Amino acid sequence: MIRIFSSKNAAVLRRSLAKISGAEVFSELPTISKLKAGGEVYLDISGLSQAELKKALGLLKKNTSFWGIIDPKGKAEDPALFFFQGASDYIGPAAVIKGLTKKRFNAALSHAAGKKEDASGRRAVKTGAGGQRAKASNINASKTNASKMSASNMKVSKANFPKVSDTVPKKKTVAKLSAAKFPGWKSIRAGATESFLFMFITLSGKSNLHSIVGDETFKAIKTRMREVLKNGFREADALLWMETEDSYLFLVPPRIVNGRAAVEAALKIILGSRLIGIEKLGLTIPLEFTMALHYGKTIFQTPGKTGMVISDSINYIFHLGTKKAETGRLTISDDVSEESIPEGLQDFFSPAGIFEGISIRHSRRFIRK
């Protein structure tokens, strides 16, 4: 069943889908009750405001296993961002003009099913994982020696991590990190395929922050947040590469010292999140971060020119950050080597199952009084 929600363009879509059996067009935005019926769900983004689009995408991500975007007028400046948020298909102006067919929809469904099978359709193994929470009153680290950052300063209380999924992980991609100094971002040629550490950061539970504070205040908060994060990851030589309304993707040089500096910076930011919210951003509501780190390859383009950049590694880090990573924790995929974690902090991370075929670890959660 193909179910399309089009609050502004329903009549046109009904005519173009008239010959496709099982296709239904709703002249409204999606609702939870309508989404419960399942099927292939598409959202026509024609004429939607940013608030309407954000609300609709939130419902799709939480209530459907397959969803796609129909964009007859090419409204989306960066269609790849929909895939990063979990979309299975994007139908742009050219495809709409060419004509929507059952074959086109079936191809998208088959592709999505194939990706799910690759991630989870493997022989089961008996496994399990437990973990602990951590309370930290202070994390001190020397700029010249990140290894002095010690987990021994953290008091531990008992808690359980999510159960490990009963699947076999994919063959691990070994992160080959160099001990040499990073020569700088200007040394990387645009269009070249390179290896990086990907650091994903998002505000947790603040999806309505924009509507709470209004447009102008939100823009100011975004500007200050950008500077806070760039300063926080400066020791790692991290490059702010992509940005959405409430998430940030940094590229970290694939060097041992840079990886350790990035992990250290992430934990410091998570620990100091509430102070950051109050002192740096001027917020009166609690601020929390969700972070994820992955290692992989992508075509490199300079920030602002990444609209057409799509890779498995980018898709994975966005999925990990938005679907699996937890509030107040740094989640690390097993493709990130142990040497990327500062000495003394390896035990601060515990197994948290397998996500899309790759084993992952969560940092312990800081407990605040």
KEGUDREN-838346 format. One record per residue (C-alpha): y, x, z; chain. Coordinates in nm, 2 decimals, decimal comma. Each point is the difference from the previous one (the first is absolute). Layout:
N
<rec v="Y" u="X" w="Z" kette="A"/>
...
***
This chain:
369
<rec v="0,00" u="0,00" w="0,00" kette="A"/>
<rec v="0,34" u="0,13" w="-0,10" kette="A"/>
<rec v="0,28" u="-0,13" w="0,23" kette="A"/>
<rec v="0,36" u="0,08" w="-0,09" kette="A"/>
<rec v="0,30" u="-0,06" w="0,22" kette="A"/>
<rec v="0,33" u="-0,04" w="-0,20" kette="A"/>
<rec v="0,29" u="-0,17" w="0,17" kette="A"/>
<rec v="0,24" u="0,07" w="-0,28" kette="A"/>
<rec v="-0,21" u="0,02" w="-0,32" kette="A"/>
<rec v="-0,29" u="-0,24" w="0,05" kette="A"/>
<rec v="0,04" u="-0,22" w="-0,31" kette="A"/>
<rec v="0,00" u="0,30" w="-0,23" kette="A"/>
<rec v="-0,31" u="0,15" w="0,16" kette="A"/>
<rec v="-0,19" u="-0,33" w="-0,02" kette="A"/>
<rec v="0,05" u="-0,01" w="-0,37" kette="A"/>
<rec v="-0,11" u="0,36" w="-0,05" kette="A"/>
<rec v="-0,31" u="-0,06" w="0,22" kette="A"/>
<rec v="-0,09" u="-0,34" w="-0,14" kette="A"/>
<rec v="-0,31" u="0,14" w="-0,19" kette="A"/>
<rec v="-0,13" u="0,19" w="0,30" kette="A"/>
<rec v="-0,25" u="-0,21" w="0,20" kette="A"/>
<rec v="0,02" u="0,04" w="0,37" kette="A"/>
<rec v="0,36" u="0,11" w="0,00" kette="A"/>
<rec v="0,24" u="-0,18" w="0,23" kette="A"/>
<rec v="0,38" u="0,04" w="0,03" kette="A"/>
<rec v="0,19" u="-0,10" w="0,32" kette="A"/>
<rec v="0,37" u="-0,05" w="-0,03" kette="A"/>
<rec v="0,07" u="0,15" w="0,34" kette="A"/>
<rec v="-0,04" u="0,31" w="0,20" kette="A"/>
<rec v="-0,34" u="0,08" w="0,15" kette="A"/>
<rec v="-0,09" u="-0,15" w="0,34" kette="A"/>
<rec v="-0,29" u="0,09" w="0,23" kette="A"/>
<rec v="-0,17" u="-0,34" w="-0,05" kette="A"/>
<rec v="0,01" u="0,04" w="-0,38" kette="A"/>
<rec v="-0,12" u="0,36" w="0,02" kette="A"/>
<rec v="-0,31" u="-0,10" w="0,20" kette="A"/>
<rec v="-0,15" u="-0,14" w="-0,32" kette="A"/>
<rec v="-0,06" u="0,36" w="-0,12" kette="A"/>
<rec v="-0,03" u="0,10" w="-0,37" kette="A"/>
<rec v="0,22" u="0,24" w="-0,20" kette="A"/>
<rec v="0,35" u="-0,05" w="0,13" kette="A"/>
<rec v="0,31" u="0,09" w="-0,19" kette="A"/>
<rec v="0,37" u="-0,01" w="0,10" kette="A"/>
<rec v="0,26" u="-0,05" w="-0,27" kette="A"/>
<rec v="0,30" u="0,19" w="0,13" kette="A"/>
<rec v="0,25" u="-0,16" w="-0,25" kette="A"/>
<rec v="0,32" u="-0,09" w="0,18" kette="A"/>
<rec v="-0,12" u="0,08" w="0,35" kette="A"/>
<rec v="0,24" u="0,14" w="0,25" kette="A"/>
<rec v="-0,09" u="0,31" w="0,20" kette="A"/>
<rec v="-0,07" u="-0,21" w="0,31" kette="A"/>
<rec v="-0,22" u="-0,24" w="-0,20" kette="A"/>
<rec v="-0,19" u="0,28" w="-0,16" kette="A"/>
<rec v="-0,06" u="0,18" w="0,32" kette="A"/>
<rec v="-0,13" u="-0,31" w="0,18" kette="A"/>
<rec v="-0,23" u="-0,08" w="-0,29" kette="A"/>
<rec v="-0,14" u="0,35" w="-0,02" kette="A"/>
<rec v="-0,07" u="0,00" w="0,37" kette="A"/>
<rec v="-0,20" u="-0,32" w="-0,03" kette="A"/>
<rec v="-0,20" u="0,14" w="-0,30" kette="A"/>
<rec v="-0,08" u="0,33" w="0,18" kette="A"/>
<rec v="-0,13" u="-0,18" w="0,31" kette="A"/>
<rec v="-0,18" u="-0,30" w="-0,16" kette="A"/>
<rec v="-0,15" u="0,10" w="-0,33" kette="A"/>
<rec v="-0,26" u="0,26" w="-0,12" kette="A"/>
<rec v="0,14" u="0,00" w="-0,36" kette="A"/>
<rec v="0,36" u="-0,05" w="-0,09" kette="A"/>
<rec v="0,22" u="0,10" w="-0,29" kette="A"/>
<rec v="0,36" u="-0,02" w="-0,12" kette="A"/>
<rec v="0,13" u="-0,18" w="-0,31" kette="A"/>
<rec v="0,34" u="0,13" w="-0,11" kette="A"/>
<rec v="0,10" u="-0,17" w="-0,33" kette="A"/>
<rec v="0,35" u="0,14" w="0,01" kette="A"/>
<rec v="-0,08" u="0,35" w="0,12" kette="A"/>
<rec v="0,19" u="-0,05" w="0,32" kette="A"/>
<rec v="-0,19" u="0,27" w="0,19" kette="A"/>
<rec v="0,16" u="0,34" w="-0,02" kette="A"/>
<rec v="-0,31" u="0,18" w="0,12" kette="A"/>
<rec v="-0,32" u="-0,20" w="-0,06" kette="A"/>
<rec v="-0,21" u="0,27" w="0,16" kette="A"/>
<rec v="0,13" u="-0,10" w="0,34" kette="A"/>
<rec v="-0,19" u="-0,33" w="-0,03" kette="A"/>
<rec v="-0,33" u="0,20" w="-0,04" kette="A"/>
<rec v="0,10" u="0,22" w="0,30" kette="A"/>
<rec v="0,02" u="-0,33" w="0,21" kette="A"/>
<rec v="-0,35" u="-0,11" w="-0,11" kette="A"/>
<rec v="0,05" u="-0,19" w="-0,33" kette="A"/>
<rec v="-0,29" u="0,00" w="-0,24" kette="A"/>
<rec v="0,19" u="-0,09" w="-0,32" kette="A"/>
<rec v="0,35" u="0,00" w="-0,15" kette="A"/>
<rec v="0,08" u="-0,21" w="-0,31" kette="A"/>
<rec v="0,33" u="0,11" w="-0,15" kette="A"/>
<rec v="0,22" u="-0,14" w="-0,28" kette="A"/>
<rec v="-0,21" u="0,16" w="-0,28" kette="A"/>
<rec v="-0,32" u="-0,16" w="0,12" kette="A"/>
<rec v="0,17" u="-0,34" w="0,05" kette="A"/>
<rec v="0,14" u="0,01" w="-0,35" kette="A"/>
<rec v="-0,34" u="0,11" w="-0,14" kette="A"/>
<rec v="-0,16" u="-0,30" w="0,17" kette="A"/>
<rec v="-0,20" u="-0,05" w="0,32" kette="A"/>
<rec v="-0,37" u="-0,04" w="-0,06" kette="A"/>
<rec v="-0,31" u="-0,05" w="0,21" kette="A"/>
<rec v="-0,12" u="0,34" w="-0,12" kette="A"/>
<rec v="0,31" u="0,17" w="0,13" kette="A"/>
<rec v="-0,05" u="-0,16" w="0,35" kette="A"/>
<rec v="-0,37" u="0,08" w="0,00" kette="A"/>
<rec v="0,07" u="0,37" w="-0,08" kette="A"/>
<rec v="0,23" u="0,02" w="0,30" kette="A"/>
<rec v="-0,25" u="-0,16" w="0,23" kette="A"/>
<rec v="-0,29" u="0,22" w="-0,12" kette="A"/>
<rec v="0,22" u="0,31" w="0,05" kette="A"/>
<rec v="0,08" u="-0,10" w="0,36" kette="A"/>
<rec v="-0,36" u="-0,08" w="0,08" kette="A"/>
<rec v="-0,10" u="0,34" w="-0,13" kette="A"/>
<rec v="0,24" u="0,18" w="0,23" kette="A"/>
<rec v="-0,12" u="-0,20" w="0,30" kette="A"/>
<rec v="-0,36" u="0,09" w="-0,08" kette="A"/>
<rec v="0,09" u="0,36" w="-0,03" kette="A"/>
<rec v="0,16" u="0,00" w="0,34" kette="A"/>
<rec v="-0,26" u="-0,20" w="0,19" kette="A"/>
<rec v="-0,31" u="-0,06" w="-0,20" kette="A"/>
<rec v="-0,20" u="0,28" w="0,15" kette="A"/>
<rec v="-0,32" u="0,03" w="0,21" kette="A"/>
<rec v="0,06" u="-0,07" w="0,36" kette="A"/>
<rec v="-0,04" u="0,26" w="0,28" kette="A"/>
<rec v="0,00" u="-0,05" w="0,37" kette="A"/>
<rec v="0,32" u="0,14" w="0,15" kette="A"/>
<rec v="0,26" u="-0,08" w="0,26" kette="A"/>
<rec v="0,32" u="0,13" w="0,15" kette="A"/>
<rec v="0,19" u="-0,03" w="0,32" kette="A"/>
<rec v="0,33" u="0,13" w="0,11" kette="A"/>
<rec v="0,26" u="0,02" w="0,26" kette="A"/>
<rec v="0,37" u="-0,07" w="0,05" kette="A"/>
<rec v="0,24" u="0,27" w="0,10" kette="A"/>
<rec v="0,31" u="0,00" w="0,21" kette="A"/>
<rec v="0,25" u="0,28" w="-0,07" kette="A"/>
<rec v="0,31" u="0,07" w="0,20" kette="A"/>
<rec v="0,09" u="0,30" w="-0,21" kette="A"/>
<rec v="-0,10" u="0,19" w="-0,32" kette="A"/>
<rec v="0,15" u="0,34" w="-0,02" kette="A"/>
<rec v="-0,04" u="0,22" w="-0,30" kette="A"/>
<rec v="0,15" u="0,33" w="-0,11" kette="A"/>
<rec v="0,14" u="0,00" w="-0,35" kette="A"/>
<rec v="-0,17" u="0,34" w="-0,05" kette="A"/>
<rec v="-0,34" u="-0,10" w="0,14" kette="A"/>
<rec v="-0,11" u="-0,36" w="-0,04" kette="A"/>
<rec v="-0,33" u="0,09" w="0,15" kette="A"/>
<rec v="0,16" u="0,00" w="0,35" kette="A"/>
<rec v="0,02" u="-0,38" w="-0,02" kette="A"/>
<rec v="-0,28" u="-0,09" w="0,23" kette="A"/>
<rec v="-0,19" u="-0,32" w="0,07" kette="A"/>
<rec v="-0,05" u="0,12" w="0,36" kette="A"/>
<rec v="0,34" u="-0,14" w="0,09" kette="A"/>
<rec v="-0,13" u="-0,35" w="-0,08" kette="A"/>
<rec v="-0,17" u="-0,22" w="0,26" kette="A"/>
<rec v="-0,28" u="-0,21" w="-0,14" kette="A"/>
<rec v="-0,10" u="-0,36" w="0,07" kette="A"/>
<rec v="-0,30" u="-0,18" w="-0,14" kette="A"/>
<rec v="0,02" u="-0,23" w="-0,31" kette="A"/>
<rec v="-0,21" u="-0,08" w="-0,30" kette="A"/>
<rec v="0,07" u="0,08" w="-0,36" kette="A"/>
<rec v="-0,10" u="-0,24" w="-0,28" kette="A"/>
<rec v="-0,37" u="0,01" w="-0,09" kette="A"/>
<rec v="-0,10" u="0,24" w="-0,27" kette="A"/>
<rec v="-0,10" u="-0,18" w="-0,32" kette="A"/>
<rec v="-0,36" u="0,03" w="-0,10" kette="A"/>
<rec v="0,05" u="0,19" w="-0,32" kette="A"/>
<rec v="-0,05" u="0,34" w="-0,14" kette="A"/>
<rec v="0,33" u="0,18" w="-0,08" kette="A"/>
<rec v="0,07" u="0,14" w="-0,34" kette="A"/>
<rec v="-0,04" u="0,37" w="-0,07" kette="A"/>
<rec v="0,27" u="0,17" w="0,20" kette="A"/>
<rec v="0,29" u="0,16" w="-0,19" kette="A"/>
<rec v="0,05" u="0,33" w="0,17" kette="A"/>
<rec v="0,37" u="0,07" w="0,06" kette="A"/>
<rec v="0,06" u="0,36" w="-0,12" kette="A"/>
<rec v="0,31" u="0,09" w="0,21" kette="A"/>
<rec v="0,16" u="0,33" w="-0,06" kette="A"/>
<rec v="0,13" u="0,23" w="0,28" kette="A"/>
<rec v="0,28" u="0,12" w="-0,24" kette="A"/>
<rec v="0,36" u="-0,11" w="0,04" kette="A"/>
<rec v="0,10" u="-0,30" w="-0,21" kette="A"/>
<rec v="0,23" u="0,11" w="-0,28" kette="A"/>
<rec v="0,21" u="-0,32" w="0,00" kette="A"/>
<rec v="0,00" u="-0,33" w="-0,18" kette="A"/>
<rec v="0,19" u="0,14" w="-0,30" kette="A"/>
<rec v="-0,31" u="0,21" w="-0,08" kette="A"/>
<rec v="-0,20" u="-0,31" w="-0,09" kette="A"/>
<rec v="0,04" u="-0,12" w="-0,35" kette="A"/>
<rec v="0,06" u="-0,37" w="-0,07" kette="A"/>
<rec v="-0,31" u="-0,15" w="-0,17" kette="A"/>
<rec v="-0,24" u="0,26" w="0,15" kette="A"/>
<rec v="-0,30" u="-0,12" w="0,20" kette="A"/>
<rec v="0,01" u="0,16" w="0,34" kette="A"/>
<rec v="-0,17" u="-0,03" w="0,34" kette="A"/>
<rec v="0,20" u="-0,13" w="0,30" kette="A"/>
<rec v="-0,03" u="-0,14" w="0,34" kette="A"/>
<rec v="0,13" u="-0,36" w="0,00" kette="A"/>
<rec v="0,17" u="-0,13" w="0,31" kette="A"/>
<rec v="0,05" u="-0,37" w="0,00" kette="A"/>
<rec v="0,24" u="-0,16" w="0,26" kette="A"/>
<rec v="0,08" u="-0,36" w="0,06" kette="A"/>
<rec v="0,18" u="-0,20" w="0,27" kette="A"/>
<rec v="-0,26" u="-0,20" w="0,20" kette="A"/>
<rec v="0,04" u="-0,37" w="0,06" kette="A"/>
<rec v="0,36" u="0,00" w="-0,13" kette="A"/>
<rec v="-0,06" u="-0,17" w="-0,34" kette="A"/>
<rec v="0,28" u="-0,25" w="0,09" kette="A"/>
<rec v="0,25" u="0,26" w="0,11" kette="A"/>
<rec v="0,20" u="-0,05" w="-0,32" kette="A"/>
<rec v="0,04" u="-0,37" w="0,07" kette="A"/>
<rec v="0,08" u="0,06" w="0,36" kette="A"/>
<rec v="0,29" u="0,24" w="-0,05" kette="A"/>
<rec v="0,13" u="-0,10" w="-0,34" kette="A"/>
<rec v="0,05" u="0,20" w="-0,33" kette="A"/>
<rec v="0,29" u="0,23" w="0,10" kette="A"/>
<rec v="-0,15" u="0,10" w="0,34" kette="A"/>
<rec v="-0,34" u="0,05" w="-0,15" kette="A"/>
<rec v="0,14" u="0,23" w="-0,27" kette="A"/>
<rec v="0,17" u="0,21" w="0,28" kette="A"/>
<rec v="-0,33" u="0,01" w="0,20" kette="A"/>
<rec v="-0,19" u="0,11" w="-0,31" kette="A"/>
<rec v="0,25" u="0,28" w="-0,06" kette="A"/>
<rec v="-0,03" u="0,12" w="0,36" kette="A"/>
<rec v="-0,38" u="-0,03" w="-0,01" kette="A"/>
<rec v="-0,02" u="0,20" w="-0,31" kette="A"/>
<rec v="0,19" u="0,29" w="0,16" kette="A"/>
<rec v="-0,20" u="-0,03" w="0,33" kette="A"/>
<rec v="-0,33" u="0,04" w="-0,19" kette="A"/>
<rec v="0,13" u="0,28" w="-0,23" kette="A"/>
<rec v="0,13" u="0,19" w="0,30" kette="A"/>
<rec v="-0,33" u="-0,06" w="0,19" kette="A"/>
<rec v="-0,21" u="0,14" w="-0,28" kette="A"/>
<rec v="0,24" u="0,28" w="-0,10" kette="A"/>
<rec v="-0,22" u="0,27" w="0,16" kette="A"/>
<rec v="-0,29" u="-0,12" w="-0,22" kette="A"/>
<rec v="0,21" u="0,04" w="-0,32" kette="A"/>
<rec v="-0,09" u="-0,36" w="-0,07" kette="A"/>
<rec v="0,16" u="-0,18" w="-0,30" kette="A"/>
<rec v="0,09" u="-0,37" w="0,03" kette="A"/>
<rec v="-0,16" u="-0,10" w="-0,33" kette="A"/>
<rec v="-0,03" u="-0,38" w="0,00" kette="A"/>
<rec v="0,16" u="-0,28" w="0,20" kette="A"/>
<rec v="-0,03" u="-0,38" w="0,04" kette="A"/>
<rec v="0,18" u="-0,24" w="0,22" kette="A"/>
<rec v="-0,20" u="0,10" w="0,31" kette="A"/>
<rec v="-0,21" u="0,30" w="-0,10" kette="A"/>
<rec v="0,04" u="0,36" w="-0,09" kette="A"/>
<rec v="-0,23" u="0,25" w="-0,18" kette="A"/>
<rec v="0,06" u="0,37" w="0,05" kette="A"/>
<rec v="-0,17" u="0,28" w="-0,19" kette="A"/>
<rec v="-0,10" u="0,30" w="0,22" kette="A"/>
<rec v="-0,07" u="0,34" w="-0,16" kette="A"/>
<rec v="-0,38" u="0,08" w="0,01" kette="A"/>
<rec v="0,05" u="0,29" w="0,24" kette="A"/>
<rec v="-0,15" u="0,04" w="0,35" kette="A"/>
<rec v="0,33" u="0,05" w="0,18" kette="A"/>
<rec v="0,15" u="-0,30" w="-0,18" kette="A"/>
<rec v="-0,29" u="-0,23" w="0,08" kette="A"/>
<rec v="0,01" u="0,09" w="0,36" kette="A"/>
<rec v="0,38" u="-0,05" w="0,02" kette="A"/>
<rec v="-0,04" u="-0,34" w="-0,16" kette="A"/>
<rec v="-0,27" u="-0,11" w="0,25" kette="A"/>
<rec v="0,22" u="0,12" w="0,28" kette="A"/>
<rec v="0,31" u="-0,17" w="-0,13" kette="A"/>
<rec v="-0,19" u="-0,33" w="-0,05" kette="A"/>
<rec v="-0,12" u="0,00" w="0,36" kette="A"/>
<rec v="0,34" u="0,08" w="0,14" kette="A"/>
<rec v="0,16" u="-0,28" w="-0,20" kette="A"/>
<rec v="-0,26" u="-0,25" w="0,11" kette="A"/>
<rec v="0,04" u="0,11" w="0,37" kette="A"/>
<rec v="0,38" u="-0,03" w="-0,03" kette="A"/>
<rec v="0,01" u="-0,32" w="-0,20" kette="A"/>
<rec v="0,18" u="-0,21" w="0,25" kette="A"/>
<rec v="0,27" u="0,26" w="0,06" kette="A"/>
<rec v="0,04" u="0,03" w="-0,37" kette="A"/>
<rec v="0,05" u="-0,37" w="-0,03" kette="A"/>
<rec v="0,26" u="-0,02" w="0,27" kette="A"/>
<rec v="0,19" u="0,33" w="-0,04" kette="A"/>
<rec v="-0,03" u="0,08" w="-0,37" kette="A"/>
<rec v="-0,02" u="-0,34" w="-0,16" kette="A"/>
<rec v="0,19" u="-0,21" w="0,25" kette="A"/>
<rec v="-0,28" u="-0,26" w="0,04" kette="A"/>
<rec v="-0,04" u="-0,23" w="0,30" kette="A"/>
<rec v="-0,36" u="-0,09" w="-0,09" kette="A"/>
<rec v="-0,29" u="0,24" w="0,05" kette="A"/>
<rec v="-0,09" u="0,22" w="-0,29" kette="A"/>
<rec v="-0,35" u="0,13" w="-0,08" kette="A"/>
<rec v="-0,14" u="0,20" w="-0,28" kette="A"/>
<rec v="-0,33" u="0,00" w="-0,19" kette="A"/>
<rec v="-0,09" u="0,33" w="-0,18" kette="A"/>
<rec v="-0,27" u="0,12" w="-0,22" kette="A"/>
<rec v="-0,09" u="0,34" w="-0,15" kette="A"/>
<rec v="-0,22" u="0,07" w="-0,31" kette="A"/>
<rec v="-0,07" u="0,30" w="-0,23" kette="A"/>
<rec v="-0,03" u="-0,04" w="-0,38" kette="A"/>
<rec v="0,15" u="0,05" w="-0,34" kette="A"/>
<rec v="0,27" u="-0,17" w="-0,20" kette="A"/>
<rec v="0,23" u="0,06" w="-0,29" kette="A"/>
<rec v="0,33" u="0,13" w="0,14" kette="A"/>
<rec v="0,33" u="-0,15" w="-0,09" kette="A"/>
<rec v="0,33" u="0,05" w="0,18" kette="A"/>
<rec v="0,11" u="-0,27" w="0,25" kette="A"/>
<rec v="0,15" u="-0,30" w="-0,18" kette="A"/>
<rec v="-0,21" u="0,06" w="-0,31" kette="A"/>
<rec v="-0,34" u="-0,11" w="0,14" kette="A"/>
<rec v="-0,01" u="-0,35" w="-0,14" kette="A"/>
<rec v="-0,28" u="0,07" w="-0,24" kette="A"/>
<rec v="-0,20" u="0,23" w="0,23" kette="A"/>
<rec v="-0,33" u="-0,14" w="0,10" kette="A"/>
<rec v="-0,30" u="0,18" w="0,14" kette="A"/>
<rec v="-0,31" u="-0,06" w="0,21" kette="A"/>
<rec v="0,15" u="0,21" w="0,28" kette="A"/>
<rec v="0,32" u="-0,20" w="0,01" kette="A"/>
<rec v="-0,18" u="-0,33" w="-0,01" kette="A"/>
<rec v="-0,23" u="0,12" w="0,28" kette="A"/>
<rec v="0,29" u="0,11" w="0,23" kette="A"/>
<rec v="0,19" u="-0,33" w="-0,04" kette="A"/>
<rec v="-0,32" u="-0,20" w="0,06" kette="A"/>
<rec v="-0,08" u="0,22" w="0,31" kette="A"/>
<rec v="0,35" u="-0,04" w="0,14" kette="A"/>
<rec v="0,03" u="-0,37" w="-0,06" kette="A"/>
<rec v="-0,35" u="-0,13" w="0,05" kette="A"/>
<rec v="-0,18" u="0,23" w="0,25" kette="A"/>
<rec v="0,24" u="0,23" w="0,19" kette="A"/>
<rec v="0,11" u="-0,14" w="0,34" kette="A"/>
<rec v="0,33" u="-0,03" w="0,18" kette="A"/>
<rec v="0,09" u="0,29" w="0,22" kette="A"/>
<rec v="-0,26" u="0,23" w="-0,16" kette="A"/>
<rec v="-0,03" u="0,26" w="-0,27" kette="A"/>
<rec v="-0,31" u="-0,07" w="-0,22" kette="A"/>
<rec v="-0,14" u="0,30" w="-0,19" kette="A"/>
<rec v="-0,25" u="-0,02" w="-0,28" kette="A"/>
<rec v="-0,29" u="0,25" w="0,01" kette="A"/>
<rec v="0,13" u="0,15" w="-0,32" kette="A"/>
<rec v="0,26" u="0,16" w="0,22" kette="A"/>
<rec v="-0,15" u="0,33" w="0,13" kette="A"/>
<rec v="-0,04" u="0,09" w="0,37" kette="A"/>
<rec v="0,24" u="0,29" w="-0,05" kette="A"/>
<rec v="0,28" u="-0,24" w="-0,06" kette="A"/>
<rec v="-0,02" u="-0,11" w="0,36" kette="A"/>
<rec v="0,18" u="0,22" w="0,25" kette="A"/>
<rec v="-0,22" u="0,20" w="0,23" kette="A"/>
<rec v="-0,08" u="-0,19" w="0,32" kette="A"/>
<rec v="0,05" u="-0,34" w="-0,17" kette="A"/>
<rec v="-0,33" u="-0,04" w="-0,18" kette="A"/>
<rec v="-0,14" u="-0,20" w="0,30" kette="A"/>
<rec v="0,31" u="-0,22" w="-0,02" kette="A"/>
<rec v="-0,16" u="-0,17" w="-0,30" kette="A"/>
<rec v="-0,31" u="-0,22" w="0,01" kette="A"/>
<rec v="-0,22" u="-0,14" w="-0,28" kette="A"/>
<rec v="0,11" u="-0,35" w="-0,11" kette="A"/>
<rec v="-0,25" u="-0,09" w="-0,27" kette="A"/>
<rec v="0,01" u="0,01" w="-0,37" kette="A"/>
<rec v="0,27" u="-0,14" w="-0,22" kette="A"/>
<rec v="-0,05" u="-0,05" w="-0,37" kette="A"/>
<rec v="-0,28" u="0,26" w="0,01" kette="A"/>
<rec v="0,18" u="0,27" w="0,20" kette="A"/>
<rec v="-0,05" u="0,07" w="0,37" kette="A"/>
<rec v="0,32" u="-0,03" w="0,21" kette="A"/>
<rec v="0,12" u="0,10" w="0,34" kette="A"/>
<rec v="0,26" u="-0,16" w="0,23" kette="A"/>
<rec v="0,22" u="0,19" w="0,24" kette="A"/>
<rec v="-0,02" u="-0,12" w="0,35" kette="A"/>
<rec v="0,27" u="-0,26" w="0,10" kette="A"/>
<rec v="0,29" u="0,10" w="0,22" kette="A"/>
<rec v="0,03" u="-0,23" w="0,30" kette="A"/>
<rec v="0,35" u="-0,08" w="0,12" kette="A"/>
<rec v="0,10" u="-0,15" w="0,32" kette="A"/>
***
